[in-house]
Amino acid sequence: MRADPQVVHQDDIGNTVGEFHGTPIRAMSLDDVELREILDTQVRVRMSLGVEQLPVVLLSGEVLKDNLIRRATTREVNDVPIQG
């Protein structure tokens, strides 16, 4: 599950492949976007080796679950089965 928006680099956008009411439609490789994100994550991890981590500060009503900060009232935090 992605918790963040997808970021596309200018180099990932290809040539114009069409037009829609005057707006150009450009090709884009989602594989290149994914690979760039993986490589960027690896570089950031390598840069942070040996650097002391800061403590996570939670606001009231928030909990840390699955490496995400969530509201304490969400279904995922409370493990409430879906009624249906």
PLY file of the C-alpha trace (Angstrom):
ply
format ascii 1.0
element vertex 84
property float x
property float y
property float z
element edge 83
property int vertex1
property int vertex2
end_header
0.00 0.00 0.00
1.36 3.40 -0.95
0.98 6.03 1.70
2.44 8.89 -0.31
1.67 10.50 -3.67
3.57 9.36 -6.73
6.36 11.72 -7.78
7.37 11.77 -11.44
10.71 13.17 -12.58
10.96 15.17 -15.78
13.23 12.51 -17.30
10.44 9.91 -16.92
8.08 11.83 -19.24
8.48 10.89 -22.87
7.51 12.33 -26.22
4.09 13.61 -27.17
1.93 10.69 -28.36
-1.31 12.54 -28.98
-3.50 15.50 -28.19
-6.74 16.01 -26.26
-8.57 19.29 -26.96
-5.29 21.15 -27.46
-3.50 19.56 -24.49
-0.57 17.29 -25.42
-0.64 13.72 -24.16
2.82 12.45 -23.25
4.14 8.94 -22.77
5.44 7.93 -19.34
7.13 4.77 -18.12
5.78 3.69 -14.72
8.66 1.20 -14.47
11.17 4.08 -14.73
9.27 6.00 -12.05
9.32 2.98 -9.70
13.03 2.33 -10.35
13.92 5.98 -9.72
12.01 5.88 -6.42
13.82 2.69 -5.32
17.22 4.14 -6.21
16.41 7.40 -4.42
15.39 5.47 -1.29
18.64 3.50 -1.36
20.70 6.71 -1.64
18.81 8.30 1.27
19.32 5.23 3.45
23.05 5.14 2.67
23.36 8.85 3.50
21.68 8.34 6.87
23.96 5.48 8.03
25.69 6.47 11.26
23.37 9.43 11.86
21.45 9.38 15.14
17.70 9.11 14.61
15.33 11.62 16.10
12.51 10.34 18.29
9.01 10.20 16.80
6.68 12.74 18.39
3.04 11.70 18.36
0.19 14.11 18.89
-2.69 13.25 21.16
-5.00 10.71 19.53
-2.27 9.33 17.27
-0.56 5.93 17.37
2.28 4.36 15.42
1.22 1.20 13.55
2.99 -0.49 10.63
5.49 2.42 10.39
2.64 4.88 9.80
1.23 7.47 12.17
-2.53 6.99 12.34
-5.45 8.33 14.32
-6.23 6.10 17.29
-9.83 5.80 16.11
-9.12 4.22 12.70
-10.27 0.69 12.00
-6.74 -0.48 11.11
-5.39 0.57 14.51
-8.22 -0.93 16.51
-8.28 -4.16 14.43
-12.06 -4.01 14.30
-13.43 -6.64 11.90
-15.50 -5.27 9.05
-19.17 -5.93 9.66
-21.13 -6.71 6.57
0 1
1 2
2 3
3 4
4 5
5 6
6 7
7 8
8 9
9 10
10 11
11 12
12 13
13 14
14 15
15 16
16 17
17 18
18 19
19 20
20 21
21 22
22 23
23 24
24 25
25 26
26 27
27 28
28 29
29 30
30 31
31 32
32 33
33 34
34 35
35 36
36 37
37 38
38 39
39 40
40 41
41 42
42 43
43 44
44 45
45 46
46 47
47 48
48 49
49 50
50 51
51 52
52 53
53 54
54 55
55 56
56 57
57 58
58 59
59 60
60 61
61 62
62 63
63 64
64 65
65 66
66 67
67 68
68 69
69 70
70 71
71 72
72 73
73 74
74 75
75 76
76 77
77 78
78 79
79 80
80 81
81 82
82 83
